[in-house]
Amino acid sequence: MFEIKDNFLPTEEFTHMKNLIMSHQFPWFYNDYISGKEDPPSFYYFTHTLYSEPGRMSDWFYLFNNFLKKIECKSIMRMKANLHLQQNIKRKNKPHTDFNFSHKACLFYLNSNNGATYFGKQSVLPKENRAVFFDPSIKHNSSECTDAKRRVNININYF
């Protein structure tokens, strides 16, 4: 159902990427909901779209040139950074699909925290420099963290 690869990037490359994306220089954009428009008002997060059809949307895209080669990406559909702020209680977001047809996804965690990603009854905890590969046409969901200031990951939908 999913595959986990820890220490996915070489340490120097990962540290450079993490330091830039988690810095005050990286722009984040507010989203009113996480899983769908039916979400309660307290369900929000921040994103940064790096790529969306028909092309590159961000000057920060260059950070992922080697990453995309490593995952053998032939065509990107969407690539975005996600930032969930720490919550006072553990909360699962609603299950969703990214797109309604089979394709590949890589969820890449920039920091360790207790905001798991759920794939049915199984879950994966965010660990820095961890990549999770799965088919995002199958329902999955995120959760908010309580043990770190933020939960930051990169989500890539591709072929």
DSSP file (Angstrom, degrees, kcal/mol; ACC not computed):
  #  RESIDUE AA STRUCTURE BP1 BP2  ACC     N-H-->O    O-->H-N    N-H-->O    O-->H-N    TCO  KAPPA ALPHA  PHI   PSI    X-CA   Y-CA   Z-CA
    1    1 A M              0   0    0      0, 0.0   134,-0.6     0, 0.0     2,-0.3   0.000 360.0 360.0 360.0 -39.6    0.0    0.0    0.0
    2    2 A F  E     -A  134   0A   0    132,-0.1     2,-0.4   117,-0.1   132,-0.2  -0.983 360.0-144.3-150.1 160.2    2.9    2.4    0.8
    3    3 A E  E     -A  133   0A   0    130,-2.2   130,-2.9    -2,-0.3     2,-0.4  -0.991  11.5-152.3-129.3 135.0    6.7    2.3    0.9
    4    4 A I  E     -A  132   0A   0     -2,-0.4     2,-0.4   128,-0.2   128,-0.2  -0.895   9.8-175.6-109.7 134.6    8.9    4.2    3.4
    5    5 A K  E     -A  131   0A   0    126,-2.8   126,-2.6    -2,-0.4     3,-0.4  -0.940  11.9-159.3-129.3 110.1   12.5    5.3    2.6
    6    6 A D  S    S+     0   0    0     -2,-0.4   124,-0.2   124,-0.2   123,-0.1  -0.483  75.1  21.6 -84.2 158.6   14.3    6.9    5.5
    7    7 A N  S    S+     0   0    0    121,-0.4    -1,-0.2   122,-0.2   123,-0.2   0.922  78.4 167.9  50.1  49.1   17.4    9.1    5.0
    8    8 A F        +     0   0    0    121,-2.5   122,-0.1    -3,-0.4    -2,-0.1   0.890  54.9  42.1 -64.6 -44.6   16.1    9.7    1.5
    9    9 A L  S    S-     0   0    0    120,-0.2    58,-0.0     1,-0.1     0, 0.0  -0.721 100.1 -92.2-101.4 153.4   18.4   12.5    0.5
   10   10 A P     >  -     0   0    0      0, 0.0     4,-2.7     0, 0.0     3,-0.3  -0.356  44.8-111.5 -56.9 145.5   22.1   12.9    1.3
   11   11 A T  H  > S+     0   0    0      1,-0.2     4,-2.9     2,-0.2     5,-0.2   0.866 114.5  49.7 -51.9 -46.9   22.5   14.8    4.6
   12   12 A E  H  > S+     0   0    0      1,-0.2     4,-2.0     2,-0.2    -1,-0.2   0.911 113.5  45.5 -63.0 -43.3   24.0   18.0    3.1
   13   13 A E  H  > S+     0   0    0     -3,-0.3     4,-2.2     2,-0.2    -2,-0.2   0.920 115.0  47.9 -66.0 -43.7   21.3   18.3    0.4
   14   14 A F  H  X S+     0   0    0     -4,-2.7     4,-3.1     1,-0.2     5,-0.2   0.935 111.2  50.1 -62.8 -46.2   18.5   17.6    2.9
   15   15 A T  H  X S+     0   0    0     -4,-2.9     4,-2.6    -5,-0.2     5,-0.2   0.901 110.7  49.7 -60.9 -41.9   19.8   20.1    5.4
   16   16 A H  H  X S+     0   0    0     -4,-2.0     4,-1.7    -5,-0.2    -1,-0.2   0.942 114.3  44.9 -60.6 -48.6   20.1   22.8    2.8
   17   17 A M  H  X S+     0   0    0     -4,-2.2     4,-2.7     1,-0.2     5,-0.3   0.938 115.2  47.3 -61.5 -48.9   16.5   22.2    1.6
   18   18 A K  H  X S+     0   0    0     -4,-3.1     4,-2.5     1,-0.2    -2,-0.2   0.919 109.8  52.6 -61.0 -45.8   15.1   22.0    5.1
   19   19 A N  H  < S+     0   0    0     -4,-2.6    -1,-0.2    -5,-0.2    -2,-0.2   0.861 114.0  43.2 -61.8 -35.9   16.9   25.2    6.3
   20   20 A L  H >< S+     0   0    0     -4,-1.7     3,-1.2    -5,-0.2     6,-0.4   0.935 116.6  44.4 -74.6 -47.1   15.5   27.2    3.3
   21   21 A I  H 3< S+     0   0    0     -4,-2.7    -2,-0.2     1,-0.3    -3,-0.2   0.833 116.8  46.1 -69.6 -31.0   11.9   25.9    3.4
   22   22 A M  T 3< S+     0   0    0     -4,-2.5    -1,-0.3    -5,-0.3    -2,-0.2   0.232  96.7 101.1 -96.2  15.2   11.7   26.2    7.2
   23   23 A S  S X  S-     0   0    0     -3,-1.2     3,-0.8    -5,-0.1    -3,-0.1  -0.425  88.0-108.5 -91.9 171.4   13.2   29.7    7.2
   24   24 A H  T 3  S+     0   0    0      1,-0.2    -1,-0.1    -2,-0.1    -4,-0.1   0.605 114.2  67.0 -72.1 -11.0   11.4   33.1    7.5
   25   25 A Q  T 3  S+     0   0    0     -5,-0.2    -1,-0.2     2,-0.1    -4,-0.1   0.722  77.5  92.5 -82.0 -22.4   12.3   33.7    3.8
   26   26 A F  S <  S-     0   0    0     -3,-0.8     2,-0.3    -6,-0.4    -5,-0.0  -0.606  77.1-130.0 -80.0 125.4   10.0   30.9    2.5
   27   27 A P        -     0   0    0      0, 0.0     2,-0.3     0, 0.0    -2,-0.1  -0.585  22.9-168.5 -81.9 132.1    6.5   32.2    1.6
   28   28 A W        -     0   0    0     -2,-0.3     2,-0.4    20,-0.1    20,-0.2  -0.891   7.5-149.4-116.6 149.2    3.5   30.3    2.9
   29   29 A F  E     -B   47   0A   0     18,-2.3    18,-2.6    -2,-0.3     2,-0.1  -0.974  19.1-117.7-126.6 131.0   -0.1   30.9    1.8
   30   30 A Y  E     -B   46   0A   0     -2,-0.4     2,-0.4    16,-0.2    16,-0.2  -0.358  23.4-164.4 -69.0 138.1   -3.2   30.4    3.9
   31   31 A N  E     -B   45   0A   0     14,-2.6    14,-1.4    -2,-0.1    -1,-0.0  -0.995  17.3-144.1-124.4 130.8   -5.9   27.8    3.0
   32   32 A D  S    S+     0   0    0     -2,-0.4     2,-0.3    12,-0.2    11,-0.2   0.672  82.3  21.5 -67.0 -19.5   -9.4   27.8    4.6
   33   33 A Y        -     0   0    0      1,-0.1    12,-0.2    12,-0.1    11,-0.2  -0.969  54.4-154.4-148.8 162.0   -9.6   24.0    4.7
   34   34 A I  S    S+     0   0    0     -2,-0.3    -1,-0.1     2,-0.3     3,-0.1   0.850  93.6  13.2-102.5 -54.3   -7.5   20.9    4.7
   35   35 A S  S    S-     0   0    0      1,-0.3     2,-0.3     8,-0.1    62,-0.1   0.721 127.4 -30.2-101.2 -25.9   -9.6   18.1    3.3
   36   36 A G    >   -     0   0    0     60,-0.1     3,-2.2     1,-0.0    -1,-0.3  -0.962  66.2 -84.1 177.9 166.9  -12.6   19.8    1.8
   37   37 A K  T 3  S+     0   0    0     -2,-0.3    -1,-0.0     1,-0.3     0, 0.0   0.632 117.7  68.3 -64.0 -13.5  -14.8   22.9    2.0
   38   38 A E  T 3  S+     0   0    0      2,-0.0    -1,-0.3     3,-0.0    -5,-0.0   0.542  74.0 119.6 -82.1  -6.8  -17.0   21.1    4.6
   39   39 A D  S <  S-     0   0    0     -3,-2.2    54,-0.0     1,-0.1    -7,-0.0  -0.233  74.0-104.6 -57.1 144.6  -14.1   21.3    7.1
   40   40 A P    >   -     0   0    0      0, 0.0     3,-2.3     0, 0.0    -1,-0.1  -0.284  36.7-102.0 -62.9 159.2  -14.8   23.2   10.3
   41   41 A P  T 3  S+     0   0    0      0, 0.0    -2,-0.1     0, 0.0    -3,-0.0   0.758 120.8  62.6 -56.8 -26.1  -13.3   26.7   10.5
   42   42 A S  T 3  S+     0   0    0      1,-0.1     2,-1.0     2,-0.0    -9,-0.1   0.560  83.8  87.5 -78.9  -5.8  -10.5   25.5   12.8
   43   43 A F    <   +     0   0    0     -3,-2.3     2,-0.3   -11,-0.2    -9,-0.2  -0.796  60.8 125.1 -95.5  96.8   -9.3   23.1   10.1
   44   44 A Y        +     0   0    0     -2,-1.0     2,-0.3   -11,-0.2    41,-0.3  -0.923  28.0 173.1-142.9 165.8   -6.8   25.3    8.1
   45   45 A Y  E     -B   31   0A   0    -14,-1.4   -14,-2.6    -2,-0.3     2,-0.4  -0.950  28.6-105.6-161.7-179.8   -3.2   25.1    7.0
   46   46 A F  E     -BC  30  83A   0     37,-2.6    37,-2.9    -2,-0.3     2,-0.3  -0.917  31.8-178.7-119.7 143.9   -0.6   26.8    4.8
   47   47 A T  E     -BC  29  82A   0    -18,-2.6   -18,-2.3    -2,-0.4     2,-0.3  -0.890  20.6-155.3-134.7 166.5    0.8   25.7    1.5
   48   48 A H  E     - C   0  81A   0     33,-1.8    33,-2.6    -2,-0.3     2,-0.6  -0.891  20.9-142.6-141.5 110.1    3.3   26.8   -1.1
   49   49 A T  E     + C   0  80A   0     -2,-0.3    31,-0.3    31,-0.2     3,-0.1  -0.638  22.8 174.2 -78.6 120.3    2.6   25.5   -4.7
   50   50 A L  E    S+     0   0A   0     29,-2.7     7,-2.4    -2,-0.6     8,-1.2   0.787  70.5   5.2 -91.8 -34.9    5.9   24.6   -6.4
   51   51 A Y  E     +DC  56  79A   0     28,-2.2    28,-2.8     5,-0.3    -1,-0.4  -0.977  61.2 162.6-153.2 135.8    4.3   23.1   -9.5
   52   52 A S  E >   -DC  55  78A   0      3,-2.0     3,-2.6    -2,-0.3    26,-0.2  -0.958  52.2 -52.1-151.3 138.2    0.8   22.8  -10.9
   53   53 A E  T 3  S+     0   0    0     24,-1.5    24,-0.1     1,-0.4    -2,-0.0  -0.222 123.9  30.5 -47.4 128.0   -0.2   22.0  -14.4
   54   54 A P  T 3  S-     0   0    0      0, 0.0    -1,-0.4     0, 0.0     2,-0.3  -0.955 123.4 -54.8 -99.7   6.5    0.8   23.5  -16.8
   55   55 A G  E <  S-D   52   0A   0     -3,-2.6    -3,-2.0    22,-0.1    22,-0.0  -0.980  75.9 -17.8-178.1-169.0    4.1   24.3  -15.1
   56   56 A R  E     -D   51   0A   0     -2,-0.3    -5,-0.3    -5,-0.2    -6,-0.1  -0.275  39.3-179.9 -58.9 135.3    6.4   25.6  -12.5
   57   57 A M        +     0   0    0     -7,-2.4     2,-0.4     1,-0.1    -6,-0.2   0.451  58.7  52.9-115.6  -6.3    4.7   28.0  -10.1
   58   58 A S    >   -     0   0    0     -8,-1.2     3,-1.2     1,-0.1     4,-0.2  -0.977  65.0-138.2-140.3 144.6    7.5   28.9   -7.7
   59   59 A D  G >  S+     0   0    0     -2,-0.4     3,-0.5     1,-0.2    -1,-0.1   0.607 105.4  66.8 -70.3 -12.0   11.1   30.2   -7.8
   60   60 A W  G >  S+     0   0    0      1,-0.2     3,-1.7     2,-0.1    -1,-0.2   0.460  70.4  96.5 -87.3  -2.2   11.9   27.6   -5.1
   61   61 A F  G X   +     0   0    0     -3,-1.2     3,-2.4     1,-0.3    -1,-0.2   0.818  67.1  73.4 -56.8 -34.0   11.2   24.7   -7.5
   62   62 A Y  G X  S+     0   0    0     -3,-0.5     3,-1.6     1,-0.3     4,-0.3   0.752  80.0  73.8 -56.3 -25.7   15.0   24.4   -8.2
   63   63 A L  G <  S+     0   0    0     -3,-1.7    -1,-0.3     1,-0.3     4,-0.3   0.726  97.4  49.7 -59.4 -20.2   15.5   22.9   -4.8
   64   64 A F  G <> S+     0   0    0     -3,-2.4     4,-2.8    -4,-0.2    -1,-0.3   0.274  73.4 105.7-107.9  10.4   13.9   19.7   -6.1
   65   65 A N  H <> S+     0   0    0     -3,-1.6     4,-1.4     1,-0.2    -1,-0.2   0.944  90.8  37.3 -56.1 -51.2   15.8   19.1   -9.3
   66   66 A N  H  > S+     0   0    0     -4,-0.3     4,-2.4     1,-0.2    -1,-0.2   0.882 114.3  57.2 -68.4 -38.0   17.9   16.2   -7.8
   67   67 A F  H  > S+     0   0    0     -4,-0.3     4,-1.8     1,-0.2    -2,-0.2   0.927 105.4  49.9 -57.9 -47.4   14.9   15.0   -5.8
   68   68 A L  H  <>S+     0   0    0     -4,-2.8     5,-2.5     1,-0.2    -1,-0.2   0.855 110.9  49.9 -63.9 -35.7   12.7   14.6   -8.9
   69   69 A K  H ><5S+     0   0    0     -4,-1.4     3,-1.3    -5,-0.2    -1,-0.2   0.910 108.1  54.3 -65.6 -41.9   15.5   12.6  -10.6
   70   70 A K  H 3<5S+     0   0    0     -4,-2.4    -2,-0.2     1,-0.3    -1,-0.2   0.844 109.4  45.7 -63.9 -35.3   15.9   10.4   -7.6
   71   71 A I  T 3<5S-     0   0    0     -4,-1.8    -1,-0.3    -5,-0.1    -2,-0.2   0.402 112.2-121.9 -87.8   4.2   12.1    9.4   -7.6
   72   72 A E  T < 5 -     0   0    0     -3,-1.3     2,-0.4     1,-0.2    -3,-0.2   0.903  41.5-174.6  56.6  46.1   12.3    8.9  -11.4
   73   73 A C      < +     0   0    0     -5,-2.5    -1,-0.2     1,-0.2     3,-0.1  -0.590  18.8 174.9 -74.9 123.8    9.7   11.4  -12.1
   74   74 A K  S    S+     0   0    0     -2,-0.4     2,-0.3     1,-0.3    -1,-0.2   0.731  72.5   8.6 -97.9 -29.9    8.7   11.6  -15.7
   75   75 A S        -     0   0    0      0, 0.0    84,-2.4     0, 0.0     2,-0.4  -0.945  67.9-144.4-155.2 129.1    5.8   14.1  -15.4
   76   76 A I  E     + E   0 158A   0     -2,-0.3    82,-0.3    82,-0.2     3,-0.1  -0.772  15.6 177.6 -96.1 138.3    4.6   16.2  -12.5
   77   77 A M  E    S-     0   0A   0     80,-3.1   -24,-1.5     1,-0.4     2,-0.3   0.781  73.4 -11.7 -97.8 -46.6    1.0   16.9  -11.9
   78   78 A R  E     -CE  52 157A   0     79,-1.6    79,-3.2   -26,-0.2    -1,-0.4  -0.988  54.5-175.8-156.2 145.4    1.3   18.9   -8.7
   79   79 A M  E     +CE  51 156A   0    -28,-2.8   -29,-2.7    -2,-0.3   -28,-2.2  -0.954  19.0 159.9-145.9 124.5    4.0   19.6   -6.1
   80   80 A K  E     -CE  49 155A   0     75,-2.4    75,-3.2    -2,-0.3     2,-0.4  -0.989  35.4-127.9-146.5 153.7    3.4   21.6   -3.0
   81   81 A A  E     -CE  48 154A   0    -33,-2.6   -33,-1.8    -2,-0.3     2,-0.4  -0.827  27.1-155.5 -96.7 140.5    4.8   22.3    0.4
   82   82 A N  E     -CE  47 153A   0     71,-3.1    71,-1.9    -2,-0.4     2,-0.4  -0.952  10.3-171.8-120.7 137.4    2.4   21.9    3.4
   83   83 A L  E     -CE  46 152A   0    -37,-2.9   -37,-2.6    -2,-0.4     2,-0.5  -0.962   2.2-176.3-131.4 115.0    2.7   23.5    6.8
   84   84 A H  E     - E   0 151A   0     67,-2.5    67,-2.7    -2,-0.4     2,-0.2  -0.936  23.3-132.4-107.5 129.6    0.3   22.5    9.6
   85   85 A L  E     - E   0 150A   0     -2,-0.5    65,-0.3   -41,-0.3    60,-0.2  -0.505  33.9 -87.6 -81.0 151.2    0.6   24.5   12.8
   86   86 A Q        -     0   0    0     63,-2.2     2,-0.3    -2,-0.2    60,-0.2  -0.235  44.6-156.2 -54.9 140.6    0.8   22.8   16.2
   87   87 A Q        -     0   0    0     58,-2.7    -1,-0.1    -3,-0.1     4,-0.0  -0.810  22.7-127.1-117.1 161.1   -2.5   22.0   17.8
   88   88 A N  S    S+     0   0    0     -2,-0.3     2,-0.3     1,-0.1    58,-0.1   0.703  94.6  37.2 -80.1 -20.7   -3.4   21.5   21.5
   89   89 A I  S    S-     0   0    0     56,-0.1     2,-0.2     2,-0.0    55,-0.1  -0.954  93.0-100.9-131.4 151.6   -5.2   18.2   20.8
   90   90 A K        +     0   0    0     -2,-0.3     2,-0.4    53,-0.1    55,-0.1  -0.520  47.8 178.1 -68.1 133.7   -4.5   15.3   18.5
   91   91 A R  E     -H  144   0B   0     53,-0.5    53,-2.4    -2,-0.2     2,-0.4  -0.984  22.5-147.1-145.6 128.7   -6.8   15.6   15.5
   92   92 A K  E     -H  143   0B   0     -2,-0.4    51,-0.3    51,-0.2     2,-0.2  -0.785  19.2-136.8 -91.6 136.5   -7.2   13.6   12.3
   93   93 A N        -     0   0    0     49,-2.8     3,-0.1    -2,-0.4    -1,-0.0  -0.524  38.2 -82.7 -84.4 160.8   -8.2   15.3    9.2
   94   94 A K        -     0   0    0     -2,-0.2    48,-0.3     1,-0.1    -1,-0.1  -0.314  49.5-101.8 -65.9 144.1  -10.8   13.7    6.9
   95   95 A P        +     0   0    0      0, 0.0     2,-0.3     0, 0.0    46,-0.2  -0.334  52.7 163.9 -61.5 147.2   -9.7   11.1    4.4
   96   96 A H  B     -I  140   0C   0     44,-2.5    44,-2.0    42,-0.1     2,-0.4  -0.950  34.4-125.0-153.4 169.0   -9.4   12.3    0.8
   97   97 A T        -     0   0    0     -2,-0.3    40,-0.2    42,-0.2     3,-0.1  -0.927  13.2-143.5-116.5 149.8   -7.8   11.4   -2.5
   98   98 A D  S    S-     0   0    0     38,-2.4     2,-0.3    -2,-0.4    39,-0.2   0.928  86.2  -4.9 -77.3 -46.1   -5.5   13.8   -4.3
   99   99 A F  S    S-     0   0    0     37,-0.4    -1,-0.3     2,-0.2     4,-0.1  -0.956  72.5-117.0-142.5 157.7   -6.9   12.9   -7.8
  100  100 A N  S    S+     0   0    0     -2,-0.3     2,-0.3    -3,-0.1    37,-0.1   0.077  89.5  67.8 -90.1  25.6   -9.4   10.2   -8.8
  101  101 A F  S    S-     0   0    0     37,-0.0    -2,-0.2    35,-0.0     2,-0.1  -0.987  92.6 -89.6-142.0 152.1   -7.1    8.1  -11.0
  102  102 A S        +     0   0    0     -2,-0.3     2,-0.3    35,-0.1    -2,-0.1  -0.343  63.8 127.5 -64.4 132.3   -4.1    5.9  -10.2
  103  103 A H        -     0   0    0     -4,-0.1    34,-0.3    -2,-0.1     2,-0.3  -0.897  54.7 -78.0-162.9-171.5   -0.7    7.6  -10.2
  104  104 A K  E     -F  158   0A   0     54,-2.4    54,-2.5    -2,-0.3     2,-0.3  -0.713  35.5-175.1-103.8 152.5    2.3    8.0   -7.9
  105  105 A A  E     -FG 157 134A   0     29,-1.4    29,-1.7    -2,-0.3     2,-0.4  -0.994  10.5-162.0-141.6 148.8    2.8   10.3   -4.9
  106  106 A C  E     -FG 156 133A   0     50,-2.0    50,-2.4    -2,-0.3     2,-0.6  -0.995   4.0-164.4-128.1 124.7    5.8   11.0   -2.7
  107  107 A L  E     -FG 155 132A   0     25,-2.7    25,-2.3    -2,-0.4     2,-0.5  -0.953  12.2-167.9-107.5 118.2    5.2   12.6    0.7
  108  108 A F  E     -FG 154 131A   0     46,-3.0    46,-2.6    -2,-0.6     2,-0.4  -0.935   9.2-146.0-116.9 119.4    8.5   13.9    2.0
  109  109 A Y  E     -FG 153 130A   0     21,-2.6    20,-2.2    -2,-0.5    21,-0.6  -0.680  14.4-174.1 -89.9 131.2    8.8   15.0    5.6
  110  110 A L  S    S+     0   0    0     42,-2.6     2,-0.3    -2,-0.4    43,-0.2   0.647  72.7  27.0 -95.0 -18.4   11.0   17.9    6.6
  111  111 A N  S    S-     0   0    0     41,-0.9     2,-0.3    16,-0.1    -1,-0.2  -0.991  77.8-114.7-144.1 155.1   10.6   17.6   10.3
  112  112 A S        +     0   0    0     -2,-0.3     2,-0.3    15,-0.2    15,-0.2  -0.670  51.0 132.4 -86.1 138.4    9.9   14.9   12.9
  113  113 A N        -     0   0    0     13,-1.5    38,-0.0    -2,-0.3    32,-0.0  -0.955  64.0 -97.8-168.7 179.1    6.6   15.2   14.9
  114  114 A N  S    S+     0   0    0     -2,-0.3     2,-1.4    11,-0.1    30,-0.1   0.191  80.1 113.6 -98.8  17.1    3.6   13.1   16.0
  115  115 A G        -     0   0    0     11,-0.1    28,-0.3    28,-0.1    30,-0.2  -0.654  58.1-159.9 -88.3  83.2    1.2   14.3   13.2
  116  116 A A        -     0   0    0     -2,-1.4    27,-0.5    28,-0.2     2,-0.5  -0.075  16.2-132.5 -64.6 158.4    0.8   10.9   11.4
  117  117 A T  E     -JK 124 142D   0      7,-2.6     7,-2.5    25,-0.2     2,-0.4  -0.955  26.9-144.2-106.5 133.1   -0.3   10.3    7.9
  118  118 A Y  E     -JK 123 141D   0     23,-3.9    23,-2.0    -2,-0.5     2,-0.5  -0.844  22.1-176.3-108.6 135.2   -3.0    7.6    7.7
  119  119 A F  E >  S-J  122   0D   0      3,-3.1     3,-1.7    -2,-0.4     2,-0.4  -0.826  71.3 -65.1-123.3  86.1   -3.4    4.9    5.0
  120  120 A G  T 3  S-     0   0    0     -2,-0.5    -1,-0.1     1,-0.3    21,-0.1  -0.558 118.3 -13.3  66.0-124.8   -6.5    3.1    6.2
  121  121 A K  T 3  S+     0   0    0     -2,-0.4     2,-0.3    -3,-0.1    -1,-0.3   0.522 126.8  79.9 -87.3  -6.2   -5.7    1.4    9.5
  122  122 A Q  E <   -J  119   0D   0     -3,-1.7    -3,-3.1     2,-0.0     2,-0.3  -0.686  61.6-167.8 -99.5 155.5   -2.0    1.9    9.0
  123  123 A S  E     -J  118   0D   0     -2,-0.3     2,-0.4    -5,-0.2    -5,-0.2  -0.964  14.2-150.3-141.5 158.9   -0.1    5.1    9.8
  124  124 A V  E     -J  117   0D   0     -7,-2.5    -7,-2.6    -2,-0.3     8,-0.0  -0.998  17.2-139.6-128.9 129.2    3.3    6.7    9.2
  125  125 A L        -     0   0    0     -2,-0.4     2,-0.2    -9,-0.2   -11,-0.1  -0.686  29.8-105.7 -86.3 141.1    4.9    9.2   11.6
  126  126 A P        +     0   0    0      0, 0.0   -13,-1.5     0, 0.0     2,-0.4  -0.476  42.7 174.9 -64.7 130.4    6.7   12.2   10.1
  127  127 A K    >   -     0   0    0     -2,-0.2     3,-1.4   -15,-0.2   -18,-0.3  -0.996  40.4 -98.7-136.2 131.1   10.5   11.8   10.5
  128  128 A E  T 3  S+     0   0    0     -2,-0.4  -121,-0.4     1,-0.3   -18,-0.2  -0.208 108.0  14.4 -56.9 138.9   12.8   14.3    8.9
  129  129 A N  T 3  S+     0   0    0    -20,-2.2  -121,-2.5     1,-0.3     2,-0.4   0.733  94.4 137.2  68.1  27.1   14.2   13.2    5.6
  130  130 A R  E <   - G   0 109A   0     -3,-1.4   -21,-2.6   -21,-0.6     2,-0.4  -0.882  37.3-161.1-103.0 133.7   11.6   10.4    5.3
  131  131 A A  E     -AG   5 108A   0   -126,-2.6  -126,-2.8    -2,-0.4     2,-0.5  -0.946   1.8-164.9-113.0 135.4    9.9    9.7    1.9
  132  132 A V  E     -AG   4 107A   0    -25,-2.3   -25,-2.7    -2,-0.4     2,-0.4  -0.985   5.3-159.7-121.2 127.2    6.7    7.8    1.7
  133  133 A F  E     +AG   3 106A   0   -130,-2.9  -130,-2.2    -2,-0.5     2,-0.3  -0.892  27.7 136.1-109.6 135.0    5.5    6.5   -1.7
  134  134 A F  E     -AG   2 105A   0    -29,-1.7   -29,-1.4    -2,-0.4  -132,-0.1  -0.967  58.4 -91.2-163.1 171.7    1.9    5.6   -2.4
  135  135 A D    >   -     0   0    0   -134,-0.6     3,-1.7    -2,-0.3   -31,-0.2  -0.874  32.0-161.0 -95.7 108.4   -1.0    5.8   -4.8
  136  136 A P  T 3  S+     0   0    0      0, 0.0   -38,-2.4     0, 0.0   -37,-0.4   0.387  81.5  78.6 -77.6   6.8   -2.9    9.0   -3.8
  137  137 A S  T 3  S+     0   0    0    -34,-0.3     2,-0.4   -40,-0.2   -35,-0.1   0.553  83.2  79.9 -83.3  -7.5   -6.1    7.9   -5.6
  138  138 A I  S <  S-     0   0    0     -3,-1.7   -40,-0.2   -37,-0.1   -42,-0.1  -0.830 102.8 -95.6 -95.5 136.2   -6.6    5.7   -2.5
  139  139 A K        +     0   0    0     -2,-0.4     2,-0.3   -42,-0.1   -19,-0.2  -0.193  56.3 156.0 -57.9 138.7   -8.0    7.5    0.5
  140  140 A H  B     -I   96   0C   0    -44,-2.0   -44,-2.5   -21,-0.2     2,-0.3  -0.937  19.0-159.3-151.4 165.7   -5.5    8.8    3.0
  141  141 A N  E     -K  118   0D   0    -23,-2.0   -23,-3.9    -2,-0.3     2,-0.2  -0.998   9.1-136.7-154.9 156.5   -5.4   11.5    5.6
  142  142 A S  E     -K  117   0D   0     -2,-0.3   -49,-2.8   -48,-0.3     2,-0.3  -0.434  14.9-151.6 -99.5 176.1   -3.1   13.7    7.7
  143  143 A S  E     -H   92   0B   0    -27,-0.5   -51,-0.2   -28,-0.3     2,-0.2  -0.958  21.9-105.1-144.3 164.0   -3.3   14.7   11.3
  144  144 A E  E     -H   91   0B   0    -53,-2.4   -53,-0.5    -2,-0.3     2,-0.2  -0.599  33.0-123.8 -90.2 151.5   -2.1   17.7   13.3
  145  145 A C        -     0   0    0     -2,-0.2   -58,-2.7   -30,-0.2   -56,-0.1  -0.639  21.2-176.1 -95.0 153.8    0.9   17.5   15.6
  146  146 A T  S    S+     0   0    0     -2,-0.2    -1,-0.1   -60,-0.2   -60,-0.1   0.429  79.6  58.0-119.4  -7.4    1.0   18.4   19.3
  147  147 A D  S    S+     0   0    0      3,-0.0     2,-0.3     0, 0.0   -61,-0.0   0.330 103.5  44.3-112.4   6.6    4.7   17.9   20.0
  148  148 A A  S    S-     0   0    0      1,-0.1     3,-0.1   -37,-0.0    -3,-0.1  -0.966  81.7-115.1-144.5 158.3    6.3   20.4   17.5
  149  149 A K  S    S+     0   0    0     -2,-0.3   -63,-2.2     1,-0.2     2,-0.3   0.784  96.6   2.7 -65.4 -25.9    5.6   24.0   16.4
  150  150 A R  E     -E   85   0A   0    -65,-0.3     2,-0.5     2,-0.0   -65,-0.2  -0.993  58.2-134.3-158.8 158.0    4.8   22.8   12.9
  151  151 A R  E     -E   84   0A   0    -67,-2.7   -67,-2.5    -2,-0.3     2,-0.5  -0.982  32.2-175.9-117.0 115.9    4.4   19.8   10.6
  152  152 A V  E     +E   83   0A   0     -2,-0.5   -42,-2.6   -69,-0.2   -41,-0.9  -0.956  11.4 151.0-123.2 129.1    6.1   20.4    7.3
  153  153 A N  E     -EF  82 109A   0    -71,-1.9   -71,-3.1    -2,-0.5     2,-0.4  -0.952  37.4-125.6-146.8 168.2    6.1   18.2    4.3
  154  154 A I  E     -EF  81 108A   0    -46,-2.6   -46,-3.0    -2,-0.3     2,-0.5  -0.969  20.7-159.7-116.0 132.5    6.4   18.2    0.5
  155  155 A N  E     -EF  80 107A   0    -75,-3.2   -75,-2.4    -2,-0.4     2,-0.5  -0.964   9.2-175.4-117.5 121.4    3.6   16.4   -1.5
  156  156 A I  E     -EF  79 106A   0    -50,-2.4   -50,-2.0    -2,-0.5     2,-0.5  -0.971   9.5-167.3-121.1 123.4    4.4   15.4   -5.1
  157  157 A N  E     +EF  78 105A   0    -79,-3.2   -80,-3.1    -2,-0.5   -79,-1.6  -0.944  34.9 137.1-106.0 126.1    1.8   13.9   -7.5
  158  158 A Y  E      EF  76 104A   0    -54,-2.5   -54,-2.4    -2,-0.5   -82,-0.2  -0.920 360.0 360.0-157.1 174.9    3.5   12.5  -10.5
  159  159 A F              0   0    0    -84,-2.4   -83,-0.1    -2,-0.3    -1,-0.1   0.253 360.0 360.0-121.2 360.0    4.0    9.7  -13.1
